[in-house]
């Protein structure tokens, strides 16, 4: 493995992060488990950053891919009719809840957000965009510009005029009740519009639960209150569902539905292809039809990815995996809260469905501790469990198992996670 790591470092950029002191090479998978190059099996509680939504080697998805491969045509471009693209778009438009919806497919969530920003800025004839603090929307030029997390911003240069709002930082205002915090955030939005922006702001782009931000979220209902203000000005609401879509949060199919509001557009990616690259935008038809110039996507919506995505979506709906996420997610989150109450290194536990997180904090100061989070990551690996890490300060453990997770696997994963945290806690106390 050291030889492959040396080769990796020689030809790939230094900022391309790798997990663990001794990085893993994953070579095979089945269900919710993966195997590394040394033959060690792991229970996967991160799914390629929420991408392997159904897990690994799902027969229905594999068969759809193999059937497409047998045709010999895995790519044609959007200059030709693609049956699987049309069929998938029909499904996504139908379940979006957006009236008269149309769909445009891309290769990733970054491209999807770029497209949504293009739609909004053209429709509103404005480069002004609102976003939330601690947000992450991708690694491209415009997506980085609207990202509200300094750890992921490589440049202050921007094609957009961006203003950041409060909404997911309630821990900074502990004396406020939830209703008081919502009122504070709405007034912050009104103040921003009155003082920091010119007329005709294009949109608010928002993650219902911030992924890279550590699974932080606006209080339920806040985005509905935001939209009431936005509607006064004609400002569009775009929900970034790259991590929260497809029932992962359990209680709703789209993350923004927890706020009781329908956005003008939603972006999606990650889990839809169950490992194959696909993203897209679903929006009001007039928005998607509104661009004046020609447009294509060379690889977006290609026959192979859309065949896999359609099979993935069918499997998700046929097996009611949203209900599974709701049931098991509730058990995991409550179990983690109970198990960490007496651990001095454990901070806040939060999340919905199979999308939950835990902050690691210094026992003496209570401040975020990225070092303890890194130690916990190593301890979970020792226990054959793969999880993620993130948050504004790099001190958050992120868990997002495949939606096919079984009750036994949930219990196994929780036990391994708690054991790892207990080991970190003991080491810190010694």
C-alpha positions in Angstrom: 0.0 0.0 0.0 2.9 2.4 0.7 4.0 2.0 -3.0 0.5 3.0 -4.2 0.5 5.9 -1.8 3.8 7.1 -3.1 2.5 7.0 -6.6 -0.6 8.8 -5.6 1.4 11.7 -4.0 3.7 11.9 -7.0 0.9 12.5 -9.6 -2.1 13.8 -7.8 -2.5 17.2 -6.1 -1.4 17.7 -2.5 -4.8 19.1 -1.6 -6.6 15.8 -2.5 -7.2 14.6 1.0 -6.9 11.0 2.1 -8.5 9.5 5.2 -6.4 7.7 7.8 -2.7 7.6 8.8 -2.4 4.6 6.5 -4.9 5.2 3.6 -7.2 2.5 2.4 -7.7 1.1 -1.1 -11.2 -0.4 -1.4 -11.4 -3.1 -4.0 -14.8 -4.9 -3.6 -18.2 -4.6 -1.9 -21.4 -6.3 -1.2 -24.5 -4.8 0.5 -23.3 -2.4 3.2 -19.8 -3.9 3.4 -16.5 -3.2 1.5 -13.2 -4.9 1.4 -9.7 -3.4 1.2 -6.7 -4.6 -0.8 -5.5 -6.6 2.2 -8.7 -8.5 2.4 -10.1 -6.7 5.5 -13.9 -6.2 5.5 -15.6 -3.0 6.8 -19.1 -2.0 7.5 -19.5 1.2 5.5 -21.3 4.0 7.3 -20.3 6.7 4.8 -21.0 5.2 1.4 -18.5 7.1 -0.7 -19.7 10.4 0.8 -23.4 9.5 0.6 -23.0 8.2 -2.9 -23.5 4.5 -2.7 -27.1 5.0 -1.5 -28.2 1.4 -1.9 -24.8 -0.1 -1.0 -22.7 -2.3 -3.2 -23.4 -4.9 -6.0 -27.2 -4.4 -6.1 -28.4 -7.0 -8.7 -31.1 -4.7 -10.1 -28.7 -1.9 -10.7 -25.9 -4.2 -12.0 -28.3 -5.8 -14.4 -29.4 -2.4 -15.8 -25.8 -1.4 -16.3 -24.9 -4.7 -17.9 -27.9 -4.6 -20.2 -26.8 -1.1 -21.4 -23.2 -2.3 -21.9 -24.3 -5.1 -24.0 -25.9 -2.7 -26.5 -22.4 -1.3 -27.2 -23.7 2.3 -26.9 -22.9 3.8 -23.5 -22.7 7.3 -24.8 -24.5 9.4 -27.5 -24.7 12.9 -26.0 -27.8 15.1 -25.6 -27.8 15.8 -29.3 -29.7 12.6 -29.7 -32.8 11.2 -28.0 -31.9 9.0 -25.0 -34.8 6.9 -23.9 -33.4 6.2 -20.4 -32.8 9.9 -19.9 -36.4 10.8 -20.8 -37.8 8.0 -18.5 -35.6 9.1 -15.6 -36.5 12.8 -16.1 -40.2 11.8 -16.0 -39.7 10.0 -12.7 -37.7 12.9 -11.1 -40.2 15.5 -12.3 -43.1 13.5 -10.9 -41.7 13.1 -7.4 -40.2 16.6 -7.2 -43.4 18.3 -6.1 -42.5 21.2 -8.3 -45.4 22.3 -10.6 -44.7 21.8 -14.4 -41.2 20.6 -13.6 -38.5 19.9 -16.1 -35.1 18.2 -15.6 -31.6 18.8 -16.8 -28.9 16.2 -16.1 -25.3 16.8 -15.3 -22.3 14.8 -14.1 -22.1 16.0 -10.5 -23.6 18.1 -7.8 -21.1 20.9 -8.5 -22.4 21.1 -12.1 -26.0 20.9 -10.9 -25.5 23.9 -8.7 -23.6 25.8 -11.5 -26.7 25.2 -13.7 -29.1 26.3 -11.0 -27.1 29.5 -10.5 -27.1 30.2 -14.2 -30.9 29.7 -14.4 -31.5 32.1 -11.5 -29.1 34.8 -12.5 -30.4 34.9 -16.0 -34.1 34.8 -14.9 -33.5 37.7 -12.5 -30.9 39.6 -14.5 -28.7 39.8 -11.4 -25.5 38.4 -10.1 -26.6 38.8 -6.5 -27.0 35.5 -4.6 -27.8 34.6 -1.0 -26.4 31.6 0.7 -26.0 30.3 4.3 -22.9 30.5 6.5 -21.1 27.2 6.8 -22.5 26.0 3.4 -20.8 23.9 0.8 -22.0 23.8 -2.8 -19.1 22.3 -4.9 -15.6 22.9 -6.0 -16.0 24.9 -9.3 -15.6 28.7 -9.6 -19.2 29.7 -9.0 -20.0 26.9 -6.6 -16.9 27.9 -4.5 -18.1 31.5 -4.5 -21.4 30.6 -2.8 -19.7 28.2 -0.3 -19.8 29.7 3.2 -17.0 27.6 4.7 -13.4 29.0 4.5 -11.8 25.6 4.6 -13.3 25.0 1.1 -12.8 28.4 -0.4 -9.6 28.6 -2.6 -10.2 32.1 -3.9 -11.8 35.3 -3.0 -12.5 35.9 -6.6 -16.1 35.3 -7.7 -18.4 35.6 -10.7 -21.2 36.3 -8.2 -22.1 38.9 -5.6 -22.8 36.7 -2.6 -24.2 37.6 0.8 -24.3 35.0 3.7 -27.2 34.6 6.1 -27.6 33.1 9.6 -29.7 29.9 9.7 -27.7 27.0 10.8 -25.5 28.5 13.6 -28.0 28.4 16.5 -25.2 27.1 18.8 -23.7 30.6 18.7 -26.9 32.0 20.2 -27.6 29.7 23.1 -29.9 32.2 24.9 -32.4 32.3 22.1 -35.3 29.8 22.0 -36.0 28.1 18.7 -38.8 30.6 17.8 -36.5 33.5 18.8 -33.7 32.2 16.7 -36.0 31.8 13.7 -37.2 35.4 14.1 -33.6 36.6 14.4 -32.7 34.8 11.1 -35.7 36.2 9.3 -34.8 39.7 10.5 -31.2 39.1 9.4 -32.5 38.2 5.9 -34.6 41.4 5.8 -31.7 43.5 7.0 -29.4 42.0 4.4 -31.9 42.8 1.6 -32.3 46.3 3.0 -28.7 47.2 3.5 -26.3 44.9 1.6 -28.0 44.2 -1.7 -29.2 46.2 -4.6 -32.5 45.4 -6.3 -33.3 42.1 -8.0 -31.4 39.5 -6.0 -31.4 36.3 -8.0 -31.8 33.5 -5.5 -31.2 31.9 -2.2 -29.2 28.6 -2.5 -29.5 26.5 0.6 -28.8 23.0 1.8 -31.6 21.7 4.0 -28.9 19.9 6.0 -25.4 21.1 5.4 -23.2 18.1 4.4 -19.6 19.2 4.5 -20.7 21.7 7.3 -21.2 18.8 9.7 -24.9 17.9 9.1 -25.9 21.2 10.7 -29.4 22.3 9.7 -31.8 25.2 9.9 -34.7 24.7 12.3 -37.7 23.1 10.6 -39.9 25.8 9.2 -37.3 28.5 8.8 -36.9 28.1 5.1 -40.7 28.5 4.7 -40.4 31.8 6.6 -37.4 32.8 4.4 -39.5 32.0 1.3 -42.3 34.3 2.5 -39.7 37.2 2.5 -38.1 36.1 -0.8 -41.5 36.1 -2.5 -42.0 39.7 -1.6 -39.0 40.5 -3.8 -39.5 37.8 -6.4 -36.2 36.1 -5.3 -36.0 32.4 -6.2 -35.4 29.6 -3.7 -33.1 26.8 -4.7 -32.7 23.7 -2.5 -29.4 21.9 -2.8 -30.5 18.3 -2.3 -27.2 16.7 -3.3 -26.9 15.0 0.1 -30.4 15.3 1.5 -32.5 13.9 -1.4 -34.1 10.5 -2.1 -35.4 9.9 1.4 -32.2 9.9 3.3 -33.5 12.1 6.1 -36.3 9.6 6.7 -39.2 11.9 7.6 -39.4 13.4 4.1 -38.3 12.4 0.6 -36.6 15.8 -0.1 -34.8 17.6 2.8 -36.6 20.9 2.2 -40.0 19.3 2.7 -39.4 19.4 6.4 -39.9 23.1 6.1 -43.3 22.8 4.4 -42.3 24.7 1.3 -41.8 24.0 -2.4 -38.7 25.5 -3.9 -38.4 26.9 -7.4 -35.6 24.5 -8.2 -33.7 21.6 -6.6 -30.3 20.2 -7.4 -29.4 16.6 -6.9 -26.5 14.1 -7.4 -24.6 11.6 -5.3 -26.9 8.7 -4.4 -29.1 8.7 -7.5 -26.5 6.8 -9.5 -25.5 4.5 -6.6 -21.9 5.1 -7.6 -22.2 6.1 -11.2 -21.7 9.8 -11.9 -24.9 11.7 -12.3 -26.4 15.0 -11.1 -29.0 17.4 -12.2 -31.5 20.2 -11.7 -35.3 19.8 -11.4 -37.1 23.2 -11.7 -40.1 25.0 -12.9 -40.3 24.5 -16.6 -40.3 28.2 -17.3 -36.9 28.5 -15.5 -35.3 25.7 -17.4 -36.7 26.8 -20.7 -35.7 30.4 -20.1 -32.0 30.3 -21.2 -31.6 32.1 -24.5 -28.5 30.4 -25.8 -27.8 26.8 -27.0 -26.8 24.2 -24.4 -25.8 20.6 -24.1 -24.2 18.3 -21.6 -21.7 16.0 -23.3 -21.8 13.3 -20.6 -24.8 14.5 -18.5 -27.7 12.2 -18.8 -25.8 9.6 -20.8 -27.4 6.2 -21.4 -25.3 4.3 -18.9 -25.7 6.6 -15.9 -29.4 7.2 -16.5 -30.1 3.5 -16.8 -28.3 2.9 -13.5 -30.1 5.9 -11.9 -33.5 4.7 -13.0 -32.9 1.3 -11.6 -31.6 2.8 -8.3 -34.7 5.1 -8.0 -37.0 2.2 -8.7 -35.3 0.0 -6.1 -35.5 2.9 -3.6 -39.2 3.4 -4.1 -40.2 -0.3 -4.4 -38.4 -1.1 -1.1 -39.6 2.0 0.7 -36.1 2.8 1.9 -37.2 6.2 3.2 -39.2 4.4 5.9 -36.1 2.3 6.6 -34.0 5.4 7.0 -36.6 6.9 9.4 -36.8 3.8 11.5 -33.2 2.9 11.8 -32.0 6.5 11.8 -34.1 7.3 14.9 -32.7 4.3 16.7 -29.1 5.2 15.8 -29.4 8.8 16.8 -31.1 8.1 20.1 -28.7 5.3 20.8 -25.7 7.5 20.1 -27.0 10.3 22.3 -27.6 7.9 25.2 -24.2 6.3 24.9 -22.2 9.5 24.7 -23.9 11.4 27.6 -21.0 10.5 30.0 -18.2 10.8 27.5 -16.2 14.0 28.1 -15.0 14.2 24.4 -18.5 14.0 23.0 -20.3 17.1 22.0 -23.6 17.6 20.2 -25.3 14.7 18.4 -27.6 15.8 15.5 -29.2 14.6 12.3 -32.2 13.0 10.7 -32.7 9.5 9.3 -29.5 7.9 8.1 -27.7 11.3 8.1 -26.3 12.0 11.6 -23.2 13.5 13.2 -21.3 13.9 16.4 -19.0 16.7 17.4 -15.7 16.0 19.2 -14.7 18.6 21.8 -11.8 19.2 24.1 -12.9 18.0 27.6 -11.4 21.0 29.4 -12.4 23.9 27.2 -15.4 22.4 25.3 -13.9 23.8 22.1 -14.0 21.9 18.8 -11.2 19.3 18.6 -10.2 18.2 15.1 -7.4 16.1 16.6 -9.9 14.0 18.7 -12.1 13.6 15.6 -9.1 12.3 13.7 -8.3 9.9 16.5 -11.9 8.7 16.5 -11.7 8.1 12.8 -8.7 5.8 13.4 -10.5 4.0 16.2 -13.6 3.3 14.1 -11.3 1.8 11.4 -9.8 -0.5 14.0 -13.3 -1.7 14.7 -13.9 -2.3 11.0 -16.3 0.6 10.6 -15.9 3.4 7.9 -17.3 6.8 8.8 -16.7 10.4 7.6 -15.4 13.7 9.0 -16.2 17.3 8.5 -17.7 20.4 10.1 -16.6 24.0 10.1 -13.7 23.2 12.4 -13.0 19.6 11.2 -14.2 18.1 14.5 -17.4 16.4 13.3 -17.9 12.7 12.7 -20.4 12.2 9.9 -22.4 9.0 9.4 -24.5 8.2 6.4 -24.9 4.4 5.8 -26.6 3.0 2.7 -30.4 3.2 2.9 -30.5 -0.6 2.7 -28.9 -0.9 6.2 -30.4 -3.8 8.2 -31.2 -3.6 11.9 -28.3 -5.9 12.7 -25.9 -3.8 10.8 -27.2 -0.7 12.5 -26.6 -2.2 15.9 -23.1 -3.4 14.8 -22.2 0.0 13.5 -23.5 1.8 16.6 -21.5 -0.6 18.9 -18.3 0.0 16.9 -18.8 3.8 16.9 -19.5 3.9 20.6 -16.5 1.7 21.3 -14.3 4.0 19.3 -15.5 7.0 21.2 -15.0 5.3 24.5 -11.4 4.5 23.5 -10.7 8.1 22.6 -12.3 9.3 25.8 -10.1 6.9 27.9 -7.0 8.0 26.0 -7.8 11.6 26.6 -8.3 11.0 30.4 -5.1 9.1 30.9 
